[in-house]
């Protein structure tokens, strides 16, 4: 597939990258957030699954945070993960590389009622602890992500990712995702959620699967977002010859364990 074409469809967006070769001429970039797997050669971009992203402010949930009689679960950060896949673009794309931005520090809760409609979740992704281009994560994401990105390149990418024009980690230390409407069956519900990056909130659709293992709930899914939907302009160098693609892919796996009932 053509590496200069953006992936088709869905979203999170949230990470920006800039090739280490060009960091001397322009700062490396990365835009990260919270949550599709990839495969193929290093110059290929995986297909996208359609996902809606409302460019207007998301509507707040009318439901109470924890439905009556719902069982509440706490996300286990040691067992949960979120990855943001960021792709290069432009005619000079070969000079850059794609990025995997990871979080191993997810916080939040899941509540499970008798129906999908009475269930929900709220998740926070700490921005300042996001991990850039971990070798193990890149290996798991396939040939689009060659191994052994230099430590200097990783540090430069993270510094630029957190700067005020991108994620602004100092003023906005968290990205939040909260379910606002859930329909379908409890094993494979269709979730509409509000996602907040910096001071921008948008509505996204999250197809997820729900299973149980070892007494815990396991929630998995993937989606895509456009950075521009959150007021972020992807970096473009040399009149667009080297760019960061607007669409980023987010994939997540939440492991949540039941919390004791309140007295």
C-alpha positions, 0 to 999 in steps of 0.5 A, spaced: 500 500 500 502 507 498 505 510 505 503 517 503 496 515 503 492 516 510 489 510 513 481 510 511 476 511 517 475 511 524 480 514 529 484 517 537 488 521 535 493 523 538 500 522 536 505 525 532 512 523 529 518 526 526 523 523 523 530 523 526 533 525 520 530 532 520 530 533 527 536 538 526 532 542 521 525 542 525 523 539 531 521 532 532 513 531 533 509 526 536 502 527 538 499 522 543 493 520 546 489 513 548 487 507 543 487 496 530 493 492 529 498 493 523 502 489 519 505 489 512 512 492 510 515 499 513 512 503 508 505 500 508 499 503 512 494 499 515 486 499 512 482 503 517 475 501 519 469 506 519 468 510 525 464 516 526 467 522 529 463 528 531 466 535 530 461 538 535 462 538 542 460 531 545 454 531 549 454 529 556 451 523 559 444 523 562 446 517 566 448 517 573 456 515 573 454 508 576 448 505 574 443 502 580 445 495 582 451 495 577 457 491 579 463 496 579 470 494 577 477 498 577 482 498 571 488 494 573 494 499 570 499 493 570 495 488 566 491 494 561 494 497 555 493 503 550 497 504 544 497 510 539 499 508 532 502 514 528 504 514 521 508 518 516 506 521 510 508 525 504 513 524 498 519 524 503 516 519 508 521 514 507 526 519 511 521 518 517 519 513 521 512 511 524 511 511 531 508 507 537 506 511 543 504 507 549 501 507 556 502 502 561 498 507 566 491 507 565 486 509 570 479 508 571 473 504 572 468 500 569 461 498 571 457 492 569 449 492 569 444 487 567 444 490 560 449 494 556 445 500 557 446 500 564 453 499 563 459 504 562 466 506 563 471 512 564 478 512 563 484 517 564 490 516 560 496 520 563 499 524 558 506 525 561 508 518 562 506 516 555 512 511 552 515 513 545 517 507 541 518 501 546 522 496 542 517 490 545 511 494 542 514 496 536 515 488 535 508 486 536 505 492 531 509 489 525 513 491 520 511 498 519 515 499 525 522 497 525 526 496 531 531 500 535 529 507 534 535 511 538 534 513 545 535 520 542 530 520 537 525 517 542 527 523 547 526 528 542 519 525 540 516 525 547 519 532 548 515 535 542 509 531 543 508 534 550 509 541 548 504 547 548 502 546 541 501 539 541 498 535 548 501 541 552 502 536 558 503 541 563 496 544 563 493 538 560 496 532 564 490 527 562 486 525 556 479 522 558 474 517 555 467 516 558 462 512 555 455 516 554 451 511 550 452 503 550 447 499 546 447 492 543 449 486 547 453 485 553 459 481 550 459 486 543 456 492 545 456 498 541 459 504 545 459 512 544 463 515 548 466 522 549 473 523 548 477 529 551 484 532 549 487 538 552 480 543 552 477 539 546 471 534 547 469 530 541 464 524 541 467 517 538 464 510 537 468 505 540 466 497 537 468 493 543 468 486 545 467 484 553 470 477 556 471 475 563 478 471 565 480 469 572 475 473 575 476 480 571 473 483 565 477 484 559 475 490 554 478 490 548 477 495 542 480 499 537 478 506 533 481 512 529 481 519 530 483 525 526 488 530 530 484 536 527 478 534 530 481 536 536 484 542 534 491 540 533 494 541 526 499 535 524 506 537 522 508 538 515 515 540 513 518 542 506 511 544 503 508 537 505 514 533 502 514 530 509 508 530 514 505 526 520 498 523 517 492 527 521 489 520 522 492 516 528 489 509 530 488 507 537 488 500 540 486 498 547 485 492 552 483 494 559 483 489 565 478 491 570 477 487 577 471 488 581 472 493 587 469 491 594 461 494 595 461 501 599 458 500 606 
